[in-house]
Amino acid sequence: MPSAAIIVPCRLESTRFPRKLLHPIKGRPLLLWVAERIRSQTPEIPLWFAVDDPLLRDCVEGAGFRAIVTDPAHQSGTDRIAEANRTVGAEHVINVQADEPLVSAAQLNALAGMLAAGAAMATLVTPFKRIVDFYNPNQVKAVLRADGRALFFSRSRLPFSRDLGLTIDDAWVQANPCYRHLGLYAYHADLLAKIGTLPPGRYEQIEKLEQLRVLENGYDIHCAITEDPTIGVDTPDDAEKFEQWLG
């Protein structure tokens, strides 16, 4: 069994963008763009896809990747990869979201490095550059402690400037600790297995952010800052942006 593995949780249906993982971009499903990107960036780390539907399994296996069909009733990607890791058996698990087609080797190695240094759970954040993104509830904000561990995650604008209120601009966002959370995680297997047994958090249910369950139950999430470009594909507009990025 591998000491570390990348497991990508994959759900067929999506509220904001139905069947987005099969959405064709330059003739290939988004999911295969993500799969090929991960393999090209970290070929040394075993890669698996935890899927909830045979259509997704057939998509990745047809391109030479490994898939594990998991319970479609799972409420979160964390629960899905926890089930998959009972088969994979990795001590350290890196969770790459299936809609992050620009994940980089530096990002994946940063996650692995935090686990190697003793973190039970880790994730990545990136500085906001534009006020329009900072105001977007689909771009989750992360507030960090001085030592880099997470204080909170929210869809709201955090931090909020009491003095400037709604008059902040791009320059203010760039000059202050305004971080966007990226959909990349890493877990020690023990905590990964335990997360599904933790009671859902009140803030988790309000914000619909599964990582808040971990904080609300007293566990730390270590964060690293990345400046690598990223495009999380949450909407058809995001898919178009990625296609334009490809040229």
C-alpha positions as CSV (number, residue, x, y, z in Angstrom):
1,M,0.0,0.0,0.0
2,P,1.3,3.5,-0.8
3,S,2.5,5.8,2.0
4,A,0.8,8.7,0.1
5,A,-1.9,8.8,-2.6
6,I,-3.9,11.4,-4.4
7,I,-7.6,10.7,-4.4
8,V,-10.0,12.8,-6.4
9,P,-13.6,12.8,-5.3
10,C,-16.0,12.9,-8.2
11,R,-19.7,13.5,-8.2
12,L,-21.7,13.3,-11.4
13,E,-24.4,15.8,-10.6
14,S,-23.7,19.4,-9.6
15,T,-26.3,22.0,-8.6
16,R,-24.7,25.0,-10.3
17,F,-23.4,23.2,-13.3
18,P,-25.1,19.8,-14.0
19,R,-22.7,17.0,-15.0
20,K,-19.8,19.5,-15.2
21,L,-17.1,16.8,-14.9
22,L,-18.2,15.4,-18.3
23,H,-18.6,18.8,-19.8
24,P,-16.5,18.8,-23.0
25,I,-13.6,21.3,-23.3
26,K,-11.9,21.2,-26.6
27,G,-13.5,17.8,-27.2
28,R,-12.4,16.2,-23.9
29,P,-14.3,16.0,-20.6
30,L,-13.2,18.4,-17.8
31,L,-12.4,15.4,-15.6
32,L,-9.8,14.1,-18.0
33,W,-8.1,17.6,-18.2
34,V,-7.8,17.4,-14.4
35,A,-6.6,13.8,-14.5
36,E,-3.9,14.4,-17.1
37,R,-2.8,17.6,-15.2
38,I,-2.3,15.7,-11.9
39,R,-0.4,12.9,-13.6
40,S,1.9,15.3,-15.4
41,Q,2.6,17.3,-12.2
42,T,3.3,14.5,-9.7
43,P,3.7,11.2,-11.6
44,E,5.4,9.7,-8.6
45,I,2.3,9.8,-6.4
46,P,-0.3,7.1,-7.0
47,L,-3.6,8.6,-8.3
48,W,-7.1,7.4,-7.8
49,F,-10.6,8.7,-8.6
50,A,-13.4,8.1,-6.1
51,V,-16.6,8.3,-8.2
52,D,-20.3,8.0,-7.5
53,D,-21.5,6.9,-11.0
54,P,-20.4,4.4,-13.6
55,L,-20.3,7.1,-16.2
56,L,-17.4,8.8,-14.3
57,R,-15.7,5.4,-13.8
58,D,-15.9,4.7,-17.5
59,C,-14.5,8.1,-18.3
60,V,-11.3,7.8,-16.2
61,E,-10.7,4.1,-16.7
62,G,-11.1,4.5,-20.5
63,A,-8.2,6.9,-20.3
64,G,-6.0,4.6,-18.2
65,F,-6.7,5.9,-14.7
66,R,-7.9,4.0,-11.7
67,A,-11.4,4.5,-10.2
68,I,-13.2,3.3,-7.1
69,V,-17.0,3.5,-7.2
70,T,-18.2,4.9,-3.9
71,D,-21.6,5.4,-2.2
72,P,-23.6,8.0,-4.1
73,A,-25.2,9.1,-0.8
74,H,-22.1,10.7,0.5
75,Q,-22.7,14.3,1.5
76,S,-19.1,15.5,1.0
77,G,-15.9,14.8,-0.9
78,T,-14.2,14.0,2.3
79,D,-16.6,11.2,3.1
80,R,-16.1,9.9,-0.4
81,I,-12.3,9.8,-0.3
82,A,-12.4,8.3,3.2
83,E,-14.4,5.4,1.8
84,A,-12.0,5.1,-1.1
85,N,-9.0,5.1,1.2
86,R,-10.3,1.9,2.9
87,T,-9.3,0.3,-0.4
88,V,-6.2,2.4,-1.3
89,G,-4.8,2.2,2.3
90,A,-2.6,5.3,2.1
91,E,-1.2,6.9,5.3
92,H,-1.3,10.3,3.7
93,V,-4.1,11.3,1.3
94,I,-4.1,14.4,-0.9
95,N,-7.6,15.4,-2.0
96,V,-7.6,17.3,-5.4
97,Q,-11.0,18.6,-6.4
98,A,-12.2,17.2,-9.8
99,D,-12.8,20.7,-11.1
100,E,-9.3,22.2,-10.5
101,P,-7.6,21.7,-13.9
102,L,-4.6,23.9,-13.1
103,V,-3.3,22.2,-10.0
104,S,0.5,22.4,-9.8
105,A,3.4,20.2,-8.6
106,A,4.3,23.0,-6.2
107,Q,0.8,23.0,-4.7
108,L,0.7,19.2,-4.3
109,N,4.2,19.1,-2.8
110,A,3.3,21.9,-0.3
111,L,0.4,19.8,0.9
112,A,2.6,16.7,1.2
113,G,5.2,18.7,3.0
114,M,2.8,19.9,5.7
115,L,1.7,16.3,6.4
116,A,5.3,15.2,6.5
117,A,6.0,18.0,9.1
118,G,3.2,16.6,11.4
119,A,0.0,18.2,10.3
120,A,-3.1,16.0,10.5
121,M,-4.9,18.1,7.9
122,A,-3.7,20.8,5.5
123,T,-5.0,23.0,2.7
124,L,-4.0,25.9,0.4
125,V,-5.0,29.5,0.1
126,T,-4.1,32.2,-2.5
127,P,-4.3,36.0,-2.1
128,F,-7.2,37.8,-3.7
129,K,-6.3,40.3,-6.4
130,R,-9.7,41.7,-7.4
131,I,-12.6,43.1,-5.3
132,V,-15.1,41.4,-7.6
133,D,-13.7,38.0,-6.6
134,F,-13.5,39.0,-2.9
135,Y,-17.3,39.8,-3.0
136,N,-18.2,36.5,-4.8
137,P,-19.7,34.0,-2.3
138,N,-18.6,31.1,-4.5
139,Q,-15.0,32.1,-3.7
140,V,-14.5,31.0,-0.1
141,K,-12.5,33.3,2.2
142,A,-9.9,31.9,4.6
143,V,-8.8,33.7,7.8
144,L,-5.5,32.5,9.2
145,R,-3.7,32.5,12.5
146,A,-0.2,34.0,12.7
147,D,1.3,30.5,12.6
148,G,-0.6,29.7,9.3
149,R,-3.4,27.6,10.8
150,A,-6.9,28.3,9.9
151,L,-9.2,30.5,12.1
152,F,-12.3,30.3,9.9
153,F,-13.6,29.9,6.4
154,S,-16.6,31.8,5.1
155,R,-18.4,32.7,1.9
156,S,-18.7,36.3,3.3
157,R,-16.1,39.0,2.9
158,L,-13.5,38.4,5.6
159,P,-11.8,40.3,6.9
160,F,-14.3,43.2,6.9
161,S,-12.9,46.7,7.2
162,R,-14.9,48.6,9.8
163,D,-13.4,51.9,8.7
164,L,-13.9,51.6,5.0
165,G,-17.0,49.4,4.9
166,L,-18.1,48.8,1.3
167,T,-15.7,51.3,-0.2
168,I,-12.7,49.0,-0.4
169,D,-11.1,48.4,-3.8
170,D,-8.6,46.1,-5.6
171,A,-5.7,47.9,-4.0
172,W,-7.1,47.3,-0.5
173,V,-7.7,43.6,-1.1
174,Q,-4.1,43.2,-2.4
175,A,-2.6,45.1,0.6
176,N,-4.4,43.1,3.3
177,P,-4.6,39.4,4.3
178,C,-7.5,38.5,2.1
179,Y,-7.1,34.9,1.1
180,R,-9.2,32.6,-1.2
181,H,-9.4,29.0,-0.2
182,L,-8.5,26.5,-2.8
183,G,-10.2,23.1,-3.1
184,L,-7.1,21.1,-2.2
185,Y,-6.7,19.2,1.0
186,A,-4.3,16.7,2.6
187,Y,-5.1,14.4,5.5
188,H,-3.4,11.9,7.7
189,A,-5.4,8.7,7.3
190,D,-6.4,8.6,11.0
191,L,-8.1,12.0,10.8
192,L,-9.6,11.3,7.4
193,A,-11.3,8.2,8.8
194,K,-12.5,10.1,11.8
195,I,-14.0,13.2,10.1
196,G,-17.0,11.2,8.9
197,T,-17.9,10.2,12.5
198,L,-17.7,13.8,13.8
199,P,-21.1,15.6,14.3
200,P,-21.9,18.1,11.6
201,G,-21.0,21.6,12.7
202,R,-23.5,24.5,13.0
203,Y,-21.4,26.8,10.9
204,E,-20.7,24.0,8.4
205,Q,-24.5,23.6,7.9
206,I,-25.0,27.4,7.5
207,E,-22.0,28.0,5.2
208,K,-22.2,24.6,3.4
209,L,-18.4,24.3,3.9
210,E,-17.4,20.9,5.1
211,Q,-14.0,22.0,6.4
212,L,-15.7,23.9,9.2
213,R,-16.7,20.6,10.7
214,V,-13.0,20.0,11.4
215,L,-12.5,23.4,13.1
216,E,-15.7,23.2,15.1
217,N,-14.6,19.9,16.5
218,G,-11.3,21.2,17.7
219,Y,-8.9,20.0,15.0
220,D,-6.3,22.2,13.3
221,I,-6.1,22.8,9.6
222,H,-2.6,24.0,8.5
223,C,-2.5,26.3,5.5
224,A,0.1,27.2,2.9
225,I,-0.1,30.2,0.6
226,T,0.3,29.6,-3.1
227,E,0.6,32.2,-5.9
228,D,0.2,29.6,-8.7
229,P,-2.6,30.4,-11.1
230,T,-5.8,28.5,-10.6
231,I,-9.3,28.2,-12.2
232,G,-11.9,26.4,-10.2
233,V,-14.6,25.3,-12.6
234,D,-17.9,26.0,-10.7
235,T,-20.0,27.4,-13.5
236,P,-20.2,27.3,-17.3
237,D,-18.5,30.7,-17.4
238,D,-15.6,29.1,-15.5
239,A,-15.4,26.3,-18.1
240,E,-15.2,29.0,-20.8
241,K,-12.4,30.8,-19.0
242,F,-10.4,27.5,-18.8
243,E,-11.0,26.9,-22.5
244,Q,-9.8,30.4,-23.2
245,W,-6.7,29.8,-21.0
246,L,-5.9,26.7,-23.1
247,G,-5.8,28.9,-26.2
